Amino acid sequence: MPGWTKSSIAINPVNWSTDNTRALLVTEPSPILPVAEQKKDTMTVHLDTASGLLIVEGYTAQDYILPLLGVEGNYHTREIWLYRDQLRENMALRASRKIK
């Protein structure tokens, strides 16, 4: 994406790695439709370590674009939906740890 520069902080929210290790993400395409009516998408998620950008491949693009705000190729408007299970697991893990 033109105009983006190398990020100094980048992490893959599916496998929590900071290298280019690929991770498999299986999710429902839309937060609007009932989950039971959707076919799951399988995506591959990895970091481009040269640019620090997260690369998501294998999605049905239109389902992940937020109307009026979304731009094809930019899925920041849907990150919480895409990675909700991984974020939930990470929050539970962090909450279960005792702060010293």
LOROLO-917483 format. One record per residue: residue number from 1; residue in three letters; x, y, z of N, C-alpha, C, O, CB in turn. Coordinates in nm, 2 decimals, decimal comma, always signed. Each point is the difference from the previous one (the first is absolute). Glycine has a CB too. Layout:
residues N
<NUM; 'ALA'; <X; Y; Z>; <X; Y; Z>; <X; Y; Z>; <X; Y; Z>; <X; Y; Z>>
...
***
This chain:
residues 100
<1; 'MET'; <+0,09; -0,12; +0,00>; <-0,09; +0,12; +0,00>; <+0,09; +0,12; +0,00>; <+0,08; +0,02; +0,09>; <-0,27; -0,14; +0,03>>
<2; 'PRO'; <+0,17; +0,21; -0,22>; <+0,09; +0,12; -0,01>; <-0,02; +0,09; +0,13>; <-0,11; +0,01; +0,05>; <+0,09; -0,02; -0,30>>
<3; 'GLY'; <+0,13; +0,07; +0,29>; <+0,00; +0,09; +0,11>; <+0,02; -0,06; +0,14>; <+0,02; +0,07; +0,09>; <-0,17; +0,06; -0,23>>
<4; 'TRP'; <+0,15; -0,27; +0,14>; <+0,02; -0,06; +0,13>; <+0,15; -0,03; +0,02>; <+0,07; -0,03; -0,10>; <-0,30; -0,08; +0,09>>
<5; 'THR'; <+0,28; +0,14; +0,13>; <+0,14; -0,02; +0,02>; <+0,01; -0,12; +0,10>; <-0,09; -0,05; +0,05>; <+0,14; +0,29; -0,09>>
<6; 'LYS'; <+0,08; -0,28; +0,05>; <+0,02; -0,12; +0,09>; <-0,05; +0,03; +0,14>; <+0,03; +0,10; +0,06>; <+0,17; -0,16; -0,20>>
<7; 'SER'; <-0,27; -0,04; +0,20>; <-0,05; +0,01; +0,13>; <+0,11; -0,04; +0,10>; <+0,07; -0,10; -0,03>; <-0,31; +0,06; -0,05>>
<8; 'SER'; <+0,25; +0,11; +0,19>; <+0,10; -0,04; +0,10>; <-0,05; -0,11; +0,09>; <+0,07; -0,06; +0,07>; <+0,03; +0,29; -0,08>>
<9; 'ILE'; <-0,24; -0,25; +0,01>; <-0,06; -0,10; +0,09>; <-0,09; -0,08; -0,09>; <-0,10; +0,06; -0,06>; <+0,12; +0,08; +0,27>>
<10; 'ALA'; <+0,00; -0,27; -0,22>; <-0,09; -0,08; -0,08>; <-0,01; -0,14; +0,06>; <+0,10; -0,06; +0,04>; <-0,04; +0,19; -0,25>>
<11; 'ILE'; <-0,18; -0,18; +0,22>; <-0,02; -0,14; +0,06>; <-0,11; -0,06; -0,08>; <-0,10; +0,06; -0,04>; <+0,18; +0,01; +0,27>>
<12; 'ASN'; <-0,07; -0,20; -0,25>; <-0,11; -0,08; -0,06>; <-0,10; -0,03; +0,10>; <+0,04; -0,08; +0,10>; <+0,12; -0,02; -0,28>>
<13; 'PRO'; <-0,28; +0,14; +0,17>; <-0,10; -0,02; +0,11>; <-0,06; -0,14; +0,00>; <-0,07; -0,04; +0,09>; <+0,02; +0,28; -0,10>>
<14; 'VAL'; <+0,09; -0,32; -0,09>; <-0,05; -0,14; +0,00>; <+0,10; -0,09; +0,08>; <-0,05; -0,09; +0,08>; <-0,07; +0,13; -0,30>>
<15; 'ASN'; <+0,25; -0,03; +0,20>; <+0,09; -0,09; +0,07>; <+0,09; +0,08; +0,09>; <+0,09; -0,06; +0,06>; <-0,09; -0,09; -0,26>>
<16; 'TRP'; <-0,01; +0,28; +0,21>; <+0,07; +0,09; +0,09>; <+0,15; +0,00; -0,03>; <+0,08; +0,03; +0,09>; <-0,26; -0,07; +0,08>>
<17; 'SER'; <+0,22; +0,01; -0,29>; <+0,14; +0,01; -0,04>; <+0,04; +0,13; -0,06>; <-0,09; +0,07; -0,05>; <+0,08; -0,32; +0,01>>
<18; 'THR'; <+0,13; +0,28; +0,05>; <+0,05; +0,13; -0,06>; <+0,09; -0,03; -0,12>; <+0,07; +0,10; -0,05>; <-0,08; +0,01; +0,28>>
<19; 'ASP'; <+0,01; -0,23; -0,27>; <+0,08; -0,03; -0,12>; <-0,10; -0,03; -0,12>; <-0,12; +0,03; +0,02>; <+0,31; -0,13; +0,12>>
<20; 'ASN'; <-0,15; +0,04; -0,24>; <-0,09; -0,03; -0,12>; <-0,07; -0,13; +0,00>; <-0,04; -0,05; -0,10>; <+0,18; +0,20; -0,03>>
<21; 'THR'; <-0,14; -0,22; +0,25>; <-0,07; -0,13; +0,01>; <-0,15; +0,02; -0,03>; <-0,07; +0,08; +0,05>; <+0,24; -0,16; +0,13>>
<22; 'ARG'; <-0,21; -0,01; -0,28>; <-0,14; +0,01; -0,04>; <-0,09; -0,07; +0,10>; <+0,04; -0,10; +0,06>; <+0,04; +0,10; -0,30>>
<23; 'ALA'; <-0,20; +0,05; +0,26>; <-0,10; -0,06; +0,09>; <-0,13; -0,01; -0,08>; <-0,04; +0,08; -0,08>; <+0,15; +0,02; +0,28>>
<24; 'LEU'; <-0,19; -0,21; -0,17>; <-0,12; -0,02; -0,06>; <-0,11; +0,06; +0,09>; <-0,01; -0,02; +0,12>; <+0,09; -0,19; -0,23>>
<25; 'LEU'; <-0,17; +0,28; +0,04>; <-0,12; +0,07; +0,07>; <-0,12; -0,05; -0,07>; <-0,02; +0,01; -0,12>; <+0,15; +0,19; +0,18>>
<26; 'VAL'; <-0,23; -0,26; +0,02>; <-0,12; -0,04; -0,05>; <-0,11; +0,08; +0,06>; <-0,01; +0,00; +0,13>; <+0,09; -0,24; -0,17>>
<27; 'THR'; <-0,16; +0,31; -0,03>; <-0,10; +0,10; +0,05>; <-0,12; +0,01; -0,09>; <+0,00; -0,04; -0,11>; <+0,19; +0,16; +0,23>>
<28; 'GLU'; <-0,29; -0,06; -0,06>; <-0,12; +0,03; -0,08>; <+0,02; +0,14; -0,06>; <+0,06; +0,09; +0,06>; <-0,21; -0,23; +0,09>>
<29; 'PRO'; <+0,10; +0,16; -0,28>; <+0,03; +0,12; -0,07>; <-0,07; +0,13; +0,06>; <+0,06; +0,11; -0,01>; <-0,03; -0,25; -0,19>>
<30; 'SER'; <-0,15; +0,12; +0,26>; <-0,07; +0,13; +0,03>; <-0,05; +0,00; +0,14>; <-0,05; -0,09; +0,06>; <-0,02; +0,09; -0,29>>
<31; 'PRO'; <+0,10; +0,12; +0,30>; <-0,06; +0,02; +0,13>; <-0,15; +0,03; +0,00>; <-0,06; +0,01; +0,10>; <+0,29; +0,07; -0,03>>
<32; 'ILE'; <-0,28; -0,05; -0,19>; <-0,14; +0,04; -0,02>; <-0,09; -0,12; -0,01>; <-0,11; +0,00; +0,06>; <+0,19; +0,21; -0,17>>
<33; 'LEU'; <-0,04; -0,31; +0,03>; <-0,09; -0,12; -0,02>; <+0,01; -0,10; +0,11>; <+0,11; -0,01; +0,07>; <-0,08; +0,04; -0,31>>
<34; 'PRO'; <-0,13; -0,11; +0,27>; <+0,01; -0,10; +0,10>; <+0,11; -0,10; -0,04>; <+0,01; -0,04; -0,11>; <-0,26; +0,07; +0,17>>
<35; 'VAL'; <+0,32; -0,07; +0,04>; <+0,12; -0,10; -0,02>; <-0,05; -0,12; -0,07>; <+0,06; -0,06; -0,09>; <+0,06; +0,15; +0,29>>
<36; 'ALA'; <-0,24; -0,14; -0,16>; <-0,05; -0,13; -0,06>; <-0,03; +0,01; -0,15>; <-0,01; -0,10; -0,06>; <-0,09; +0,05; +0,29>>
<37; 'GLU'; <+0,08; +0,17; -0,28>; <-0,03; +0,02; -0,14>; <+0,13; +0,02; -0,08>; <-0,01; +0,03; -0,12>; <-0,21; +0,06; +0,18>>
<38; 'GLN'; <+0,34; -0,09; +0,00>; <+0,12; +0,03; -0,08>; <+0,09; -0,12; -0,02>; <+0,00; -0,10; +0,08>; <-0,02; +0,32; +0,02>>
<39; 'LYS'; <+0,09; -0,22; -0,21>; <+0,10; -0,09; -0,03>; <+0,13; +0,05; +0,06>; <+0,04; +0,12; -0,02>; <-0,15; -0,21; -0,19>>
<40; 'LYS'; <+0,19; +0,01; +0,28>; <+0,12; +0,05; +0,06>; <+0,11; +0,03; -0,11>; <+0,00; -0,07; -0,10>; <-0,05; -0,06; +0,31>>
<41; 'ASP'; <+0,13; +0,23; -0,19>; <+0,11; +0,03; -0,08>; <+0,13; -0,05; +0,07>; <+0,01; +0,00; +0,12>; <-0,13; +0,21; -0,22>>
<42; 'THR'; <+0,21; -0,25; +0,02>; <+0,13; -0,04; +0,04>; <+0,10; +0,09; -0,05>; <+0,01; +0,02; -0,13>; <-0,08; -0,26; +0,15>>
<43; 'MET'; <+0,15; +0,30; +0,06>; <+0,10; +0,10; -0,04>; <+0,13; -0,04; +0,05>; <+0,02; -0,07; +0,10>; <-0,19; +0,25; -0,10>>
<44; 'THR'; <+0,27; -0,12; -0,06>; <+0,14; -0,01; +0,05>; <+0,05; +0,14; +0,04>; <-0,02; +0,09; -0,08>; <+0,07; -0,29; -0,07>>
<45; 'VAL'; <+0,00; +0,21; +0,27>; <+0,04; +0,13; +0,05>; <+0,15; -0,01; +0,03>; <+0,05; -0,09; +0,07>; <-0,28; +0,14; +0,03>>
<46; 'HIS'; <+0,31; +0,05; -0,15>; <+0,14; +0,01; +0,04>; <+0,05; +0,14; -0,01>; <-0,07; +0,09; -0,06>; <+0,10; -0,32; -0,03>>
<47; 'LEU'; <+0,08; +0,26; +0,15>; <+0,06; +0,13; +0,00>; <+0,10; +0,01; -0,12>; <+0,07; -0,09; -0,03>; <-0,10; +0,11; +0,28>>
<48; 'ASP'; <+0,03; +0,09; -0,32>; <+0,10; +0,04; -0,09>; <+0,10; +0,07; +0,08>; <-0,01; +0,11; +0,04>; <-0,14; -0,09; -0,25>>
<49; 'THR'; <+0,26; -0,09; +0,25>; <+0,10; +0,06; +0,09>; <+0,08; +0,11; -0,06>; <+0,05; +0,09; +0,07>; <-0,03; -0,31; +0,03>>
<50; 'ALA'; <-0,02; +0,23; -0,23>; <+0,07; +0,12; -0,07>; <-0,08; +0,13; +0,03>; <+0,06; +0,10; +0,02>; <+0,04; -0,26; -0,20>>
<51; 'SER'; <-0,24; +0,15; +0,17>; <-0,08; +0,12; +0,01>; <-0,06; +0,01; +0,14>; <-0,05; +0,11; +0,04>; <+0,00; -0,12; -0,28>>
<52; 'GLY'; <+0,04; -0,10; +0,31>; <-0,07; +0,00; +0,13>; <-0,15; -0,01; -0,01>; <-0,08; +0,02; +0,09>; <+0,27; +0,11; +0,00>>
<53; 'LEU'; <-0,24; -0,16; -0,22>; <-0,15; -0,01; -0,02>; <-0,05; -0,14; +0,02>; <+0,08; -0,09; -0,03>; <-0,06; +0,29; -0,13>>
<54; 'LEU'; <-0,14; -0,21; +0,20>; <-0,06; -0,13; +0,02>; <-0,07; -0,04; -0,14>; <-0,07; +0,08; -0,05>; <+0,03; -0,04; +0,30>>
<55; 'ILE'; <+0,07; -0,16; -0,30>; <-0,05; -0,04; -0,12>; <-0,11; -0,11; +0,02>; <+0,03; -0,10; +0,07>; <+0,19; +0,16; -0,19>>
<56; 'VAL'; <-0,34; -0,04; +0,07>; <-0,11; -0,09; +0,01>; <-0,03; -0,05; -0,14>; <-0,04; +0,08; -0,08>; <-0,05; +0,03; +0,30>>
<57; 'GLU'; <+0,09; -0,24; -0,24>; <-0,03; -0,06; -0,13>; <-0,11; -0,10; +0,01>; <+0,00; -0,08; +0,10>; <+0,24; +0,12; -0,17>>
<58; 'GLY'; <-0,32; -0,05; -0,03>; <-0,10; -0,11; -0,01>; <-0,14; +0,04; +0,05>; <-0,08; -0,08; +0,04>; <+0,26; -0,07; -0,01>>
<59; 'TYR'; <-0,21; +0,28; -0,03>; <-0,13; +0,05; +0,05>; <-0,09; +0,03; -0,12>; <+0,04; +0,01; -0,11>; <+0,07; +0,08; +0,32>>
<60; 'THR'; <-0,24; -0,08; -0,18>; <-0,10; +0,05; -0,09>; <-0,01; +0,15; +0,02>; <-0,07; +0,05; +0,09>; <-0,06; -0,27; -0,10>>
<61; 'ALA'; <+0,21; +0,30; -0,06>; <+0,03; +0,14; +0,02>; <-0,13; +0,08; +0,04>; <+0,01; +0,08; +0,10>; <+0,18; -0,10; -0,25>>
<62; 'GLN'; <-0,29; +0,02; +0,07>; <-0,11; +0,09; +0,02>; <-0,07; -0,02; +0,14>; <-0,06; +0,09; +0,06>; <+0,02; -0,10; -0,30>>
<63; 'ASP'; <+0,04; -0,11; +0,29>; <-0,06; -0,03; +0,14>; <+0,08; +0,07; +0,11>; <-0,06; +0,02; +0,10>; <-0,02; -0,24; -0,19>>
<64; 'TYR'; <+0,20; +0,26; +0,07>; <+0,08; +0,06; +0,10>; <+0,02; +0,15; -0,01>; <+0,07; +0,06; +0,08>; <+0,04; -0,28; -0,06>>
<65; 'ILE'; <-0,18; +0,28; -0,12>; <+0,01; +0,14; -0,01>; <-0,12; +0,07; +0,07>; <-0,11; -0,04; -0,03>; <+0,24; +0,02; -0,19>>
<66; 'LEU'; <-0,10; +0,11; +0,31>; <-0,10; +0,07; +0,07>; <-0,06; +0,10; -0,09>; <+0,07; +0,09; -0,05>; <+0,04; -0,13; +0,27>>
<67; 'PRO'; <-0,24; +0,04; -0,25>; <-0,06; +0,10; -0,09>; <+0,03; +0,14; +0,04>; <+0,00; +0,03; +0,12>; <-0,18; -0,19; -0,17>>
<68; 'LEU'; <+0,20; +0,24; -0,04>; <+0,03; +0,15; +0,01>; <+0,14; +0,03; +0,06>; <+0,06; +0,10; -0,03>; <-0,30; -0,07; +0,06>>
<69; 'LEU'; <+0,30; -0,12; +0,05>; <+0,13; +0,02; +0,06>; <+0,11; -0,08; -0,06>; <+0,12; +0,04; +0,00>; <-0,24; +0,02; +0,21>>
<70; 'GLY'; <+0,08; -0,18; -0,26>; <+0,10; -0,10; -0,04>; <+0,06; +0,03; -0,14>; <-0,07; +0,05; -0,09>; <-0,04; -0,21; +0,24>>
<71; 'VAL'; <+0,23; +0,12; -0,17>; <+0,07; +0,00; -0,13>; <+0,05; -0,14; -0,02>; <+0,06; -0,05; +0,08>; <+0,00; +0,30; -0,06>>
<72; 'GLU'; <-0,08; -0,30; -0,14>; <+0,05; -0,14; -0,03>; <+0,15; +0,00; +0,03>; <+0,07; +0,08; -0,05>; <-0,26; -0,12; -0,13>>
<73; 'GLY'; <+0,23; -0,06; +0,25>; <+0,14; -0,02; +0,04>; <+0,03; +0,05; +0,13>; <+0,10; -0,04; +0,06>; <-0,05; +0,06; -0,30>>
<74; 'ASN'; <-0,14; +0,06; +0,30>; <+0,03; +0,06; +0,14>; <-0,12; -0,06; +0,08>; <-0,11; +0,04; -0,01>; <+0,23; +0,18; -0,07>>
<75; 'TYR'; <-0,08; -0,31; +0,17>; <-0,10; -0,06; +0,09>; <+0,00; +0,04; +0,14>; <-0,04; -0,08; +0,09>; <+0,05; -0,11; -0,25>>
<76; 'HIS'; <+0,05; +0,31; +0,19>; <+0,01; +0,04; +0,14>; <-0,14; +0,02; +0,06>; <-0,02; -0,02; +0,12>; <+0,23; +0,14; -0,17>>
<77; 'THR'; <-0,31; -0,09; -0,03>; <-0,14; +0,01; +0,05>; <-0,06; -0,13; +0,04>; <-0,10; +0,00; +0,07>; <+0,07; +0,20; -0,21>>
<78; 'ARG'; <+0,09; -0,31; +0,11>; <-0,05; -0,13; +0,03>; <+0,10; -0,09; +0,09>; <-0,03; -0,11; +0,02>; <-0,10; +0,12; -0,23>>
<79; 'GLU'; <+0,23; +0,05; +0,26>; <+0,10; -0,08; +0,07>; <-0,06; -0,06; +0,12>; <+0,04; -0,12; +0,03>; <+0,14; +0,27; -0,11>>
<80; 'ILE'; <-0,26; -0,09; +0,16>; <-0,05; -0,06; +0,12>; <-0,09; -0,12; -0,04>; <+0,01; -0,10; +0,07>; <+0,00; +0,33; +0,05>>
<81; 'TRP'; <-0,08; -0,22; -0,23>; <-0,09; -0,11; -0,04>; <+0,09; -0,12; -0,05>; <-0,01; -0,11; +0,04>; <-0,17; +0,27; -0,10>>
<82; 'LEU'; <+0,28; -0,13; -0,02>; <+0,09; -0,10; -0,06>; <+0,07; -0,08; +0,11>; <+0,01; -0,12; +0,00>; <+0,02; +0,26; -0,20>>
<83; 'TYR'; <+0,03; -0,07; +0,30>; <+0,08; -0,06; +0,10>; <-0,06; -0,01; +0,14>; <+0,07; -0,01; +0,10>; <+0,12; +0,11; -0,23>>
<84; 'ARG'; <-0,32; -0,10; +0,13>; <-0,08; +0,01; +0,13>; <+0,04; -0,12; +0,09>; <+0,01; +0,01; +0,12>; <-0,20; +0,11; -0,24>>
<85; 'ASP'; <+0,20; -0,24; +0,06>; <+0,02; -0,12; +0,08>; <+0,14; +0,01; +0,06>; <+0,03; -0,04; +0,12>; <-0,18; -0,10; -0,26>>
<86; 'GLN'; <+0,25; +0,18; +0,06>; <+0,14; +0,01; +0,05>; <+0,01; +0,11; +0,10>; <+0,07; -0,02; +0,10>; <+0,01; -0,07; -0,32>>
<87; 'LEU'; <-0,15; +0,20; +0,20>; <+0,01; +0,11; +0,10>; <-0,07; -0,04; +0,13>; <+0,05; +0,03; +0,11>; <-0,05; +0,13; -0,30>>
<88; 'ARG'; <-0,11; -0,24; +0,18>; <-0,07; -0,05; +0,12>; <+0,09; -0,09; +0,08>; <+0,02; +0,01; +0,12>; <-0,24; +0,01; -0,24>>
<89; 'GLU'; <+0,29; -0,11; +0,05>; <+0,09; -0,09; +0,06>; <+0,12; +0,07; +0,07>; <+0,04; -0,03; +0,11>; <-0,10; -0,15; -0,28>>
<90; 'ASN'; <+0,11; +0,28; +0,10>; <+0,12; +0,08; +0,05>; <-0,05; +0,08; +0,12>; <+0,08; +0,01; +0,10>; <+0,02; +0,00; -0,33>>
<91; 'MET'; <-0,22; +0,05; +0,23>; <-0,04; +0,08; +0,12>; <-0,02; -0,09; +0,12>; <+0,03; +0,03; +0,11>; <-0,15; +0,13; -0,27>>
<92; 'ALA'; <+0,06; -0,28; +0,13>; <-0,02; -0,10; +0,11>; <+0,13; -0,04; +0,06>; <+0,02; -0,01; +0,13>; <-0,23; -0,07; -0,23>>
<93; 'LEU'; <+0,31; +0,05; +0,02>; <+0,13; -0,03; +0,05>; <+0,06; +0,11; +0,08>; <+0,06; -0,03; +0,11>; <-0,03; -0,12; -0,31>>
<94; 'ARG'; <-0,03; +0,27; +0,15>; <+0,05; +0,11; +0,07>; <-0,07; +0,03; +0,13>; <+0,06; +0,03; +0,10>; <+0,01; +0,07; -0,32>>
<95; 'ALA'; <-0,20; -0,11; +0,22>; <-0,08; +0,02; +0,12>; <+0,03; -0,10; +0,11>; <-0,02; +0,03; +0,12>; <-0,16; +0,08; -0,26>>
<96; 'SER'; <+0,21; -0,23; +0,10>; <+0,02; -0,11; +0,09>; <+0,14; +0,01; +0,07>; <+0,03; -0,06; +0,10>; <-0,18; -0,09; -0,23>>
<97; 'ARG'; <+0,24; +0,23; +0,07>; <+0,13; +0,02; +0,06>; <+0,00; +0,10; +0,12>; <-0,08; +0,10; -0,01>; <+0,19; -0,16; -0,22>>
<98; 'LYS'; <-0,04; +0,03; +0,33>; <+0,00; +0,09; +0,11>; <+0,11; +0,11; -0,02>; <+0,11; -0,03; -0,04>; <-0,19; -0,16; +0,20>>
<99; 'ILE'; <+0,05; +0,31; -0,13>; <+0,09; +0,11; -0,01>; <+0,08; +0,00; +0,13>; <-0,05; +0,01; +0,11>; <-0,10; +0,12; -0,27>>
<100; 'LYS'; <+0,28; -0,12; +0,14>; <+0,09; +0,00; +0,12>; <+0,04; +0,14; +0,03>; <+0,08; +0,03; +0,09>; <+0,01; -0,25; -0,14>>
***
